[in-house]
Amino acid sequence: MNTLFTPLSAGRLALSNRIVMAPMTRARADDDGRPLPITATYYAQRASAGLIISEGVFPEPMGKGYVRTPGLADAAQVAAWKPVTAAVHAAGGRIVAQLMHVGRISHPSLLPGGATPVAPSAVQAAGAVYTDAGMLPHPVPEALSAEGIAAVIAGYAAAARRAVEAGFDGVELHAASGYLPMQFLSTGSNQRTDGYGGSAANRARFTVEALQAIAGAIGADRVGIKLSPEMAFNDITDADPMQTCTTLVESIAPLGLAYLHVAPAARAAEYHRELRTRFGGTYIAGAGFDGTSAAAIVAAGGADAVAFGQLFIANPDLPQRLRTGLPLASADPATFYAGGEKGYIDYPATATVA
Ligand SMILES: Cc1cc2nc3c(=O)[nH]c(=O)nc-3n(C[C@H](O)[C@H](O)[C@H](O)COP(=O)(O)O)c2cc1C
């Protein structure tokens, strides 16, 4: 029987335990998308995770959706990531970069030359985006042309190459939380009538092609993907999310990816059962786990590993605490995106708690 502390192979990635740090945007980069030295400290503090999945990183300037988020879109950003990945490796950890293109969940003030955000269709998302000028509504996005889709996919592949150059052990495609791949997957945001819209297989095509391109660039065995079925975040709606997800997972199962990471917002047990079976490879379950429920799903063979989000913010030595049954601290939402060291690198490890 596997425990959270049994080592695990996920493609080329060798995990020393099955406790994964979930990807979390922390908005601590500079205005040019470069991570700062405190980010090396933050991730190195958490290097006892079997795998760290980085915060969402924009693969190209048009993929940016939030102030102070980092990129892997140019050489300066690659250079700024190198000390971060080196610090994690020096502390014995593994880290993959989460490639996050937000699509319509952006604003011209965040994009090159004040450009209009892109999406599968010109369907505006309800809601607003935090900008330096305050909260502003998401505009009506521009529908990508076939050439535009090809360029975005090539952009993901180029960013994956830059991730490897920056020292990351692999990449995760962010196909969750209502961002660009999920906008293609979902009926509410995808009204295309070409090969990228309509049937579930067509709506999955963008994500499948993006994964194929990324795998072609760096090797499928260090590429993962995250899905968040039934998550209504960012005004995303789908007529039949179970069918959409099962169709997608059946299409990507033959690619030989390192892992599938699923963080459902509802019907979690059902999604984990259906998607794990169809995927066949290494499966990471996420969203709402504590030490007990994580140990249980791994012991029962319902997942190979478990991703923890908020608990990893507040407990940098989470594996040690779970192993020894020490109490867990809670994260303070006020500092999630606040910038600076507070709520970022000042959560103590238990060894330093009196
Ligand atoms: C502050 C914060 C930022 C997040 N940013 C991202 C992100 O950049 N990419 C992503 O896929 N999920 C993001 N998430 C979602 C987490 O990866 C995770 O799925 C979610 O927190 C549920 O897991 P938990 O209950 O263990 O926290 C974020 C969550 C939090 C709390």
The ligand as a MOL file (V3000), in Angstrom:
LIG
                    3D

  0  0  0     0  0            999 V3000
M  V30 BEGIN CTAB
M  V30 COUNTS 31 33 0 0 0
M  V30 BEGIN ATOM
M  V30 1 C -3.3840 32.2990 -3.6550 0
M  V30 2 C -3.7710 31.2500 -4.6660 0
M  V30 3 C -3.3220 31.3720 -5.9660 0
M  V30 4 C -3.6120 30.3700 -6.9150 0
M  V30 5 N -3.0850 30.4860 -8.1790 0
M  V30 6 C -3.2160 29.4410 -9.0360 0
M  V30 7 C -2.4830 29.4180 -10.2590 0
M  V30 8 O -1.6840 30.3170 -10.5900 0
M  V30 9 N -2.6490 28.3340 -11.0700 0
M  V30 10 C -3.4980 27.2950 -10.7300 0
M  V30 11 O -3.6250 26.3350 -11.4770 0
M  V30 12 N -4.1890 27.3020 -9.5710 0
M  V30 13 C -4.0410 28.3170 -8.7140 0
M  V30 14 N -4.6690 28.2640 -7.4890 0
M  V30 15 C -5.4650 27.0640 -7.1320 0
M  V30 16 C -4.5940 26.0410 -6.3930 0
M  V30 17 O -3.6200 25.4880 -7.2630 0
M  V30 18 C -5.4420 24.8750 -5.8300 0
M  V30 19 O -6.0430 24.1510 -6.8790 0
M  V30 20 C -6.5160 25.3950 -4.8930 0
M  V30 21 O -5.9590 26.2830 -3.9500 0
M  V30 22 C -7.2250 24.2640 -4.1450 0
M  V30 23 O -6.3030 23.5340 -3.3490 0
M  V30 24 P -6.2300 23.7460 -1.7440 0
M  V30 25 O -7.6210 23.4850 -1.2150 0
M  V30 26 O -5.2300 22.7240 -1.2850 0
M  V30 27 O -5.7900 25.1520 -1.4760 0
M  V30 28 C -4.4070 29.2570 -6.5470 0
M  V30 29 C -4.8790 29.1570 -5.2290 0
M  V30 30 C -4.5510 30.1170 -4.2870 0
M  V30 31 C -5.0210 29.9510 -2.8600 0
M  V30 END ATOM
M  V30 BEGIN BOND
M  V30 1 1 1 2
M  V30 2 1 2 3
M  V30 3 2 2 30
M  V30 4 2 3 4
M  V30 5 1 4 5
M  V30 6 1 4 28
M  V30 7 2 5 6
M  V30 8 1 6 7
M  V30 9 1 6 13
M  V30 10 2 7 8
M  V30 11 1 7 9
M  V30 12 1 9 10
M  V30 13 2 10 11
M  V30 14 1 10 12
M  V30 15 2 12 13
M  V30 16 1 13 14
M  V30 17 1 14 15
M  V30 18 1 14 28
M  V30 19 1 15 16
M  V30 20 1 16 17
M  V30 21 1 16 18
M  V30 22 1 18 19
M  V30 23 1 18 20
M  V30 24 1 20 21
M  V30 25 1 20 22
M  V30 26 1 22 23
M  V30 27 1 23 24
M  V30 28 2 24 25
M  V30 29 1 24 26
M  V30 30 1 24 27
M  V30 31 2 28 29
M  V30 32 1 29 30
M  V30 33 1 30 31
M  V30 END BOND
M  V30 END CTAB
M  END
